[in-house]
Amino acid sequence: MTYMARTGREGRDKPNALFHGDNLDVLREYIEDSSVDLIYLDPPFQSGRDHNLPFKRADGTPPTAQIKAFTDTWTWDHAAKDAFDEVVATGSRVGLVLEVVDRVVGKSAMLSYMSMMALRLIELHRVLKPTGSLYLHCDPTASHYLKVVLDAVFGSENFINEIIWRRSRAHNDRKIRKFGAIHETLLYYGKSAERTFVPQYAERDKDAPKTHDLYRHTDGKLYRKDNCNAPGERGPRYEWNGHVRNWRFSPEERDRLIREGKIVYSKNGMPRVLRPVDPTRGSPLQDLWTDIDPPNSGSHESRSIGYPTQKPVELLERIVTASTNEGDVVLDPFCGCGTTIHAAHNLKRRWIGIDIAKQAIDIIRERFDRHFGEIARQTYTLVREPQDMDGAVALAEDDRYQFERWAVRLAGGEAGEKRKGADGGVDSVLTFQEAVGAPVRKIIVSVKSGHVGVRDVRDLRGTIEREKAAIGVLITLHSPTAPMRREAATTGFFQTTLSNTPEHFPKIQIITIDELFEGVAIRAPVTFRRKAPKRKNPQTEFAFTQTKQS
């Protein structure tokens, strides 16, 4: 099976994808059901503080999408309310959880955080395979709330572990009168009981009790002495070598182990069962991880990237190795500086990375060039869904055709298939009816990513006449000139005819990308606004699918 991005533009398939955009939009627009093997997410924590923002524009101010990506201060606003209402409207267990949180904490920063996360976790569950796993990286501020939401999304029976990762060896918190906070949490869930899991091993603990020491048997093999007591006193109860206990083994199993020489006794006569061990593999990894340190200010990993909340590659390689096999698909919806997809690439897994900040995407591309060579760019597709003007400019410079398609979607239209040759000034055609049974009217949309002038307005007027359209819309990246505004005004208005109070709409409308970000809409008898799709659109140009390997 091959997981691939189909690009009509390039006409070839790539196994990996890097998305610049809001992960909720990307998940709904591009990622198919049951197509991902492992999800690792390290979302902004609800810690009530802002991390230092490492990127600035030339004027010294941080980009708006960057602020949205890195801020760790959540507020109850219209976006949070929309997310809350959407989840509650499903009538699902997740909606019930949010309603309970609302009763407990009210319309607060925490409810905003939980609402935004709930929408995304629902989508992440959708794209995960039945054999897939999810690791959510969080801290104690909201881990208990997130676990309840995850229980509602995945089912409490699919909770596997709460993994504690020691992120530092000491932290002086005396001034705020509490114990030093040195750990973060990984909430580990499976999609089902069939999840992929490859046991991991750590170095043996030199300070382990003597009962855990290696034991070389007469057969020359190494064993570890293990307890024979039944956990929770659930085993059969009887006397064994002078001790009455609930044992792990039935009398018949006990006798067999004794015959095989797999039982030894402590000084007080307590039986111990011998478990075979492979000393080259170390001890089975537990849910307390203290052997991986975060990148510090002096490490090569930190110096070369220097990203806030950066995690060590070794940590992500452990997770990827434990829950996937070579060729599986790894998704990180908050990929930041790209540590997850770096680890996946190292381990020959396919990957999908998503981040809302243009600067994060730039760091990832530079990171891959540095570690894997520029040839690595041939292994992934870059798909940009800008969230601010910085991203829009970058997309226009990177790919004019994709900029045109994105701008049409931002205006509420549907980007059509790429035409052969010149597009005749038509990047999209929107339609409307003044009333049921009335003629279908057309709105011509033309997108310009470069500098614009009066000629563009006159060309659009000619296109309107040729296509017999009611309205023409010119979407521009750069601000239109005053002569352009005057030329558009001379074109007149489209007037509705099937109403007692006729409305007038400018025949030619000029809307900038910046205005679309601000919520300005095409003026027509019906409203066109961008809305994130509820599920994957199979007609999307960059579509991820499972297909037989050729």
Secondary structure, DSSP 8 states (H G I E B T S, - for coil): -EEEEE-TTT-SEESEEEEES-HHHHHHHH--TT-EEEEEE------SS--------TTS---HHHHHHH-------HHHHHHHHHHHHTTSHHHHHHHHHHHHH-SSHHHHHHHHHHHHHHHHHHHEEEEEEEEEEE-TTTHHHHHHHHHHHH-GGGEEEEEEEE--S----GGGTS----EEEEEEEESSTT------EE---TT--GGGSEEE-TTS-EEEEEE-B-GGG-S-EEEETTEEEEBSS-HHHHHHHHHTT-EEE-TT--EEEEEE--TTT-EE--SEE-S-----TTSHHHHHH--TT---HHHHHHHHHHH--TT-EEEETT-TT-HHHHHHHHTT-EEEEEES-HHHHHHHHHHHHHHH-GGGGGGEEEEE--SSHHHHHHHHHH-HHHHHHHHHHHTT-------SS--TT-SEEEEEESSTTS-EEEEEEEEE-S---HHHHHHHHHHHHHHT-SEEEEEESS---HHHHHHHHTT-EEE--SSSS--EEESEEEEEHHHHHTT--B-SSS-B-----SS--TT-SSEEEEE---
